[in-house]
Amino acid sequence: MKAKYGLLALVRLARAYGRGPVLIADLAAVEGIPKKFLEVILLELKQQGVLQSKKGKGGGYLLSRHPEEISVGQVLRILDTNLVPVRCVGRSDAPSCDECHDRASCPIRALMTEVHSATSHILEGTTLDQLAGRPAYPLPVAAQRYQI
């Protein structure tokens, strides 16, 4: 939820870019995010240079750079989202799976390495500006019927 809430808040800030700071209370209310949890997330993003804050009247949070300069992948790495599908993928020194007999020839590891690479490519190539410009997808008919 940390990454999802962080991205929801950042998309809202990307849409408000250039119009000044946004209050945490407003972000939390509009996006339905618990305010205390959002405070922790935004502070972490501020410490990593993604956000700036302004105190006092007219204060709040705003993006530190243009939304075109911040990738979704960067945000997810900051918020400690593990994008590797299995633990043996990613870093070259990542541990093998307990069941693995031969890491070099494991077909599952090979496939998951491709999945990780494709996912990373998409996330690094998608900016907050692009994400903010995407239309919301309508729910499938079955999901609408059962309110999923």
N, C-alpha and C positions, 0 to 999 in steps of 0.2 A: 504494500500500500504506500510505502514511503516514496517510491519512484513514481507511482501513478499520481499521488497527490502533488508531488513536486512538479511533474509535467503539467498537470492541470493548472496550477498556479502560474507557472511560467508561460503557458499559452495565453492566459488572461493578461499577464504583464506584457507579452509580445503584442497583443492586440491593443494595449493601451500605450505602447511605446511612443514617446514624444509628447505625451500629455501629462507628464508628471507622476509623482509617486502614488501608489495605491496602498490603502490601509490593509493590514493583515485581517482585521475584522471583516472588511468588505470581501476580500478574497475568500476567506473561510465561509462566509455566508452564501456567496454566489455559487461557489463550487461544492458546497456541502462537506467541507473538510473540518475536522475538529481543530479549533483555533490553537490550542496548546501544541498539538502535533505539527501544525503548519508552522508555528513559530520556530520549532527546532529545525525543520527542513529548510526554511528560508535563511536562518542563521548559518547553517552549514553551506548553503549556496553563496551566501555573502562572503564567508571566510575563504571560499575557493575562487572568488572573483567574478562570479556570474551575476551577482546582484549588488546594488548599492542601497543604502538606507538613508533616509532623511528624517531627522527628529523635529519635533515641534509641530506647530500648526502647518497644515499642508504637507505633513510628513508621510512616510510609508516606505514601501519598497519599489524599486524600479530596476530594470535590466542595466547592467554596467556597460554593455555593448549593444550594437544593433542586433536585432533578432536573427539577421542573416549570418551573423558571426558566431552563433552558439549552436552546436549540434546536439541532437537528442542523445547521441552516444556519449558526448562529454558529460551531459547531465546525469545519465545513468551510471557512468563510472564514478562520479562524485557521490552519488547517493548509494553507492555500494551494491548495485544490482549485479548479480552474477549472471552473465549472459552465456556461460558455457553450459551446454546441455548435459555433459558428463564430465566428471572431474579430471579425466586424463587429457582433456582438450584445453587449448589455450597456451599457457606458458610451456616452454620446452622442458622445464623442470617439474611440471605438474606430476603428481603421483599417479601410478597406474591403478586401475580398478582392481579390487581384490580377486575377481574372477578371471582376470586377464592372464593368459599364458604367454602371449607374444604381442607386446604393444605395437611393434613395427608392422605386423601383418594383420592386426585386428580390423575386420571390415566395419565394425560398429564405430570404432574410433575414427576411421577414415571418413565415414559418412558424417559423423557429428562434427568433424573438423570442417567439412564443407558447409554444414549448416551454420556453424559459428562464424565462419568467414563471410557467408552471404548476409547473415543477420548484422554483423558488425559493419559491413559495407553499407547496408541500408540505413542503419542508425547514425553512422558517421556522416552519411550523405544527406541526411534530413535535418534541416535547420528549424529553429523555433518559428521563424517566419513562415516556412513552408507548412509546418504543422498547424500553425494558427490559421492559415488560409484554407485548410482542408474542410470541406463540408462534413457535417455529422452524417454518419451512415444511418439510414432508417433501419429499424429493427425488422428482421425477417417476420413474415406473417405468423409463423408458429410462435415466435417469441412474443409478438404483440398479443396474441390470443392468451398465452399463459403468463404474460407480464414477466418474462425472463430478462 
